[in-house]
Amino acid sequence: MNTQNTLSETVSVLRAEQPFTVEMPRCAHYIDGHHVESTGETTEVVDPARGTVLATVPRGGQAEVDAAVAAARAAAPGWAGRTPKDRAQVLLALADALAADRERLRTLEALNCGKPPAVTADDVDSAIDTFRFMAGAGRSTTTVAAGDYVEDITSMILREPLGVIGMITPWNYPLLMVAWKLAPALMVGNTIVLKPSEVTPLTTLRLAELAHGILPPGVLNIVNGPGRVVGNALSAHPGIDMIALTGSVGAGQSVAGAAAANVVPAHLELGGKAPVLVCPDADLDQVAATVAEAGFWNTGQECGAACRVLAHDSIAEALTEKIVAAVAAYRLAAPEIDQENTLGPIIYRGHYERVMAAINAAVDRGAQVLLGARGDDAEGYWIEPTLLKVATGDPISLQEVFGPVVTIETYTEESEGIARANQTDYGLTASVFTRDVATALTLAKALNFGSVNVNTHLALPTEMPWSGFKHSGYGRDLSAYALDDYSRTKHLALNHARD
Ligand code: NAD
């Protein structure tokens, strides 16, 4: 492939002469098994690596949400009435359809998000695996044993779907976040109204095409549009039985408020600010390699990114040198460049401006730039991988930046390291690096995060739950726990006394 270096005043981006070409999915809402075209306003979907328009998607409103909820409600009894085995076969057929379409899904995600090949491969494969896992796990749920807990009365637990679930997904992993929600919710018998991010709807719309003919009409409905219109209408709708969101804390608060008014549960996967607590005995090469990978995966637009290094004083200087060397290996590149160590663009102009503002504000407060800190939005939205040495308590070390920015700070006492790691409002994921198993367990228990990694970061097997504490939300994605979260238990008590 011919590559050229686009040199600008500040940053350098590798590009091919030709961007990807791919057939676009049908850009419409999908309601009751039909594609529904726009009746009015539309949203332009933009290639973040070039800033050019890829597709135009209709913007829905209250009418489309009403129609989608009605279709989902009508389809609910039929879908809920099928056996787990039947639903599993449908999910497996959908997984097979996704797998057969793997290359197109990867290309659509690459174009819409600017993701490098390694990330699109992982996104699509993990989405397929989620459907396959849920299809199996949903056939073998466990619960309290049926039995006579009161004389002559046999108690048993029925596991039932909740009904109609509203789902709202973000732009950083468009297909994968849909899979994380859709697979368990469908498997336990719910029907769905889904609103993808208005920024990245393309793989969700392709999934609707693939699901057509596999899922019965009305089981999956998709309404496109902005959060403040379609997201609000969906989360406030009296016809839904749960609202599930992956997104920012602000969106979570809004959605949870609407759910509270309807007295339905919310399932929230929100932001994160993951500390990497490095002990004096850590393997520094391992830490540097892990931070370079997990801090910059998906260009740092990752809720669990290893974005905040807390290094013990005694090793901080040596570790910083190693992290700088590892991160310096990255090149900014458009997604058609198939090389190792490439980073993509920032998703859209507004977010580019937010990330640059966070970097600049930190530098103004005295942060030392170790690497990067330069951006370019002339053709796409690019920010160099950025490493900042920051003072204790600097806001950039506590607030989510959601871009290619890792901060490094130091601590002296172990108790101080723990306290500072826990200081953020978020509680999604954290990591600890030490060779000592007792230290590892002590620190892992003390960290107030939904998942804690030891000597690794961003370990996310489909079998294990992913969920946050504090402002990172509540509700479990992945694992058999997600099947619990998207279903309800009913106690059935049967009196069998004979006269
Ligand atoms: P966002 O909150 O702007 O948007 C997420 C979705 O919510 C979009 O579909 C959007 O249209 C919708 N939305 C926005 N405001 C809404 C409102 N008031 N009511 C209803 N819907 C609304 O987030 P984003 O910028 O797309 O994604 C980035 C955020 O998502 C980050 O904070 C990131 O940490 C978080 N995230 C969390 C996880 C996780 O597993 N915890 C995973 C991925 C992303």
Residues whose N, C-alpha, C, O or C-beta is under 5 A from the ligand:
A	BS01	NAD	I168 T169 P170 W171 N172 K195 P196 S197 E198 G225 P226 G227 R228 G231 N232 T246 G247 S248 V249 A251 S254 V255 E269 L270 G271 G272 C303 S472
